[in-house]
Amino acid sequence: MSGRVMVTEAWDVVVADDSQVHGAAAAASAAALAAGLDPNDLATCELLATELATNLVRHAVGGRLLVNVFGRGAVQLVAVDHGPGIADVAASLTDGFTTNSSLGAGLGACRRGASQFDLYSRVGQGTVALARVGPAAAEPSGPVEVGGVISPHPDESAVGDGFGLAWDGDRMTVGVVDGLGHGVKAAEARSAALDLLERQPALDSAGLLGEIDVGLRVTRGAAAAIAQIDGWSRRLSFAGMGNVTGRLFRPGADQALVSRPGILGAGPGPEIVTRPRSHRVVTADWQAPAALILHTDGIISRWNLADYPRAEHHHPAVLAALIWRDALRGNDDATVVVVRTAPRNEAR
């Protein structure tokens, strides 16, 4: 497998009343344009955002719509809320299952209209509805699944966080970047880091982090973590600097992957710019079932995977959104990425 996907554009729309539904549709339209979607897919994004936002207004508490652009060719819409939850998820996806004055066929229509759709709900906890649209939205099946969400600082439109995926043969690289501070300057540092990941995926995790360290010395700097999964050796390698958290989950084990303190790009001056700092690499076995969760410091680290039973049987972006919903600080950009071995013959 080969390819690159960089996730750097995001909208976080609070949906508490009817007046905010239009804002959700407008964010979806802007994302579709940024992703280069055709007019039909753009219209689908608007309709799905309108339906999801209307459902939040009618039925939910604390509703928000996260809109992310996944490179060229895909838009991701994630509706999250804090309850009351759906007692019968299967029934909610059937045509005609509507209440109050929601649009038409509700979540069933969302499932049909999306290139990829998933729904997770627990009574008393809330719901996450995921809809992805575009020619690149339906991911090919493989031994590793990846999903994530990003959101901007509440006072900014430019997103200082982002993540990127790159495949080089049997090896997949995942990079999570948090530009220092927030706003345009943070976004510039984040873009510079992900550009290096996109151009040099053949480097190992320490080498790539070193290149980012050097490349960011013309920016304000960033925190970043690089994780690589080698499908041939079934090994994970991780290197990080700054406040990007990594946790590896395997049966009976929860391993913290520790980043080195510091800021990439804030090293020695330009006179020795060709001498990057060394970076420690943590390695671990990558055997099914396994899950790696990475997040920036816009997420409080005290979340608990046990709070989301059977989330492993849903799209990894659903779990990322659940963690985002429940552990968001609310005063910074935020990113959560979930990388995991594909479930074996399990229906979602």
Secondary structure, 3 states (H helix, E strand, C coil): CEEEEEECEEEEEECCCHHHHHHHHHHHHHHHHHCCCCHHHHHHHHHHHHHHHHHHHHHCCCCEEEEEECCCCCEEEEEECCCCCCCCHHHHCCCCCCCCCCCCCHHHHHHHHCCEEEEEEECCCEEEEEEEECCCCCCCCCCEEEEEEEECCCCCCCCCEEEEEEEECCEEEEEEEEECCCCHHHHHHHHHHHHHHHHCCCCCHHHHHHHHHHHHHHCCCEEEEEEEEECCCCEEEEEEECCEEEEEEECCEEEEECCECCCECCCCCHHHCCCCCCCCCEEEECCCCCEEEEEECCECCCCCHHHCCCHHHCCHHHHHHHHHHHHECCCCCEEEEEEEECCCCCCC
